């Protein structure tokens, strides 16, 4: 029975749809905020909440989580405890807004992946996820005070959007995700992992009343960060699940295949029509040339006969010398007439080649090299955007896959491809350019620290750092990149698809 249950569990896992865990990716930028009050050598107070990165070294949390650090800066220490790694760091309060209940903290010693803020409004009933460090969970699981400053992944809880409210002059999102003390300052996310709000409070439940939670809206958060002169990532594109995106990609690929087949059939029909026209024209031209040759041969034949008649007349008059020259001229005319007659053009349809047909779309044909400067604009209908900005991308395509004069791309079929594994960011990007359609794609994987370590180890095998026309070196680059791709998750987090046009 146990084996059957195990087999059933494995079957369910195999049948489950692959998905990019955007919440886990965002969770790598969520931290526990710890405040420790010290008098002399004695710890006299301890508190904790949650926060999240809006910059590599900047954290947002609630003002009430760190208010003691503002009041007693010499006696209260702020600790920032990431969700990954083995260290915690000391933070410094750089901005606080009691009216909005928001604070901005800076720390040094590590870089965190910033979360993106969603600029739109949630839909009624939209699914939401709260991330943070609820105190009741920490108290139940902590073995010692050290556990509160030990990195661990945040707790997630899911609920739905229950409406907009105003709490003491601040715009709030009302939601049903379960949060507790300790979640204060943690993010409220949409299913793509973008920040919808900052969790701040829960309602009091009495006599079986349902619990509701409040989150400071992303609009208030954006205004706070702008006033603090803190840059942040924001996304306005609605959330599309990776399953939906991949299904749409498959549908788009099928439509593209059908369109290509239709275009090929239309091109073949057009080529056949133009070939028939070419045959008719060639046949008419051939017949006209034959008639001209034969007419010229007849004229030469008549002239040759006249010459022979003239030669006979000259002989009868005793002009032998002149008669010989006229007779020779007549012979030449006869020979020329025969030559024209036997060399008259013959129509041969096998020598009429098909006329090449080019689509009217202006797209480059696969065997044509695309070089020069391109302006690439995001196509939101084909993209999945979770954390990235959507600005225009400028490309300068050189010969043999040299991009922007410095980055060598490797051949991948008829595409040019490069995989970027940065030292600082926890993201691997697969960059792809299709010359046939002038489509530029950036497929991004938001990885854990262990996954990034593995990717960087594989990247160390990439020796081609600059542009090169050495095909062997590009082949080695392609091989190393395939090894990196094989180590990536089966499903991406982001897919940014750009349509490119010439800027020259």
Secondary structure, DSSP 8 states (H G I E B T S, - for coil): -HHHHHHHHHHHHHHS-----HHHHHHTTEEEEEEEEEETTEEEEEEEEEEEEEETTEEEE-HHHHHHHHHTTTTEEEEEE-SSSS-EEEEEEEEEETTTTEEEEEE-S-------EE-S---TT-EEEEEE--HHHHHHH-SSGGGGGS----EEEEEEEEEEEEETTEEEEEE-----TT-TT-EEE-TTS-EEEEEEEE----TT----EEEEEHHHHHHHHHHTT----EE-S----HHHHHHHHHHHHHHHHHHHHHHHHHHHHHHHHHHHHHHHHHHHHHHHHHHHHHHHHHHHHHHHHHHHHHHHHHHHTT-HHHHHHHHHHHHHHHHHHHHHHHT-----GGG--------TT----TTS---EEEEEEE-GGG-B-SS-----EEEEE-GGGEETTTEE-EEETTEEEEEEE-SSSSEEEEEEEETTTTEEEEEEEE--HHHHHHHHHHHTT----S----HHHHHHHHHHHHHHHHHS-SS-SEEEEEEEEE--
